[in-house]
Amino acid sequence: MVKRIYILFFMALVLAAAIADPAYEKEIEQWRQQRIKNLTSEDGWLTLVGLYWLKEGANKLGSDPSSDVLLPVGRAPKSAGKIFLEGGKVRLEVLPEVPIQHNGKPVKSLELKPDDTEDVTTVTLGSVSFFAIKRANRLGIRIKDRENPDRTNFQGLSYFPVDAKWRLAAKFERYNPAKQVPILNIIGFLEDTPSPGAVLFQHGGKSYRLEALEGGKDGKLFLIFSDQTSGKDTYGAGRYLYTDPPGADNTVIVDFNKAYNPPCAFTAFATCPLPPKQNRLALRIEAGEKKYAASTKASH
């Protein structure tokens, strides 16, 4: 009888330990809701419909298939104007009667400042918007349509169950000065990217290390990683994760329940950075976002 009571008590303890803290589960649920809100917004990744690299000189703009920068059919005239790449600058010239706007005002001629500046120039044509992007030494035009079927037919996200064991206290090993890490993106461009340091954590009695990238002016860290779920349960090109800034003692919380798919899991028109070789973990991280049901392979 005593033995049975002990077994039942032990099982109750195990069950209690397995149940996540309700406050933590609520935090993760709120994070997931915000994730979907961002993804499905009128400016989110699901609106992407095109990415075209500019040649030097004039580039034809319109919905005609012969256009160098192809706007969605039915959303734009066959010929809308031209985009000029000259001396590293991008200029838009709009044909008369084409209602392209910038900040709500009609545009006839306008410099398009790319997305590596603080004042990227976005222009609109009905539900369509476009702007210049810069990757490595190349300039292109990224096109969005808030009525894109990828957005209107969004199939939702799936996740591993919330598991607090994947919320890990890690150590931040700061580089002084910052280290330049070669990062290859999914379209084959290689860029040296500043790394402020590495994140070191333990799981299952083993030690792991992730090279961190700068995650913004607030001191957050950005982690690009793949693991042994990649290409099976999760997106093949890896996942992303932001952390809060490291503490004064260089402790940082790495919460893999907040790991998420890169934009290229949802569109062929993203330029996602890929995990460097040292961030490919020999570990199954069964936490965070799973493979998107309608994943596409990026080809641009």
HELIX and SHEET records of a PDB file:
HELIX    1   1 VAL A    2  ALA A   18  1                                  17    
HELIX    2   2 PRO A   22  LEU A   39  1                                  18    
HELIX    3   3 TRP A   45  THR A   47  5                                   3    
HELIX    4   4 PRO A  149  THR A  152  1                                   4    
HELIX    5   5 ALA A  164  TRP A  166  5                                   3    
HELIX    6   6 PHE A  256  LYS A  258  5                                   3    
HELIX    7   7 PRO A  263  ALA A  265  5                                   3    
HELIX    8   8 LYS A  277  ASN A  279  5                                   3    
SHEET    1   A 4 LEU A  48  TRP A  53  0                                        
SHEET    2   A 4 ARG A 138  ASP A 145 -1                                        
SHEET    3   A 4 VAL A 128  ARG A 135 -1                                        
SHEET    4   A 4 THR A 122  LEU A 125 -1                                        
SHEET    1   B 5 VAL A  69  LEU A  70  0                                        
SHEET    2   B 5 GLY A  57  GLY A  62  1                                        
SHEET    3   B 5 GLY A  81  GLU A  86 -1                                        
SHEET    4   B 5 LYS A  89  VAL A  94 -1                                        
SHEET    5   B 5 SER A 109  GLU A 111 -1                                        
SHEET    1   C 2 GLN A 101  HIS A 102  0                                        
SHEET    2   C 2 LYS A 105  PRO A 106 -1                                        
SHEET    1   D 6 ARG A 239  THR A 243  0                                        
SHEET    2   D 6 LEU A 221  PHE A 225 -1                                        
SHEET    3   D 6 LYS A 206  GLU A 214 -1                                        
SHEET    4   D 6 LEU A 190  HIS A 203 -1                                        
SHEET    5   D 6 ARG A 167  LEU A 184 -1                                        
SHEET    6   D 6 THR A 251  ASP A 255 -1                                        
END                                                                             
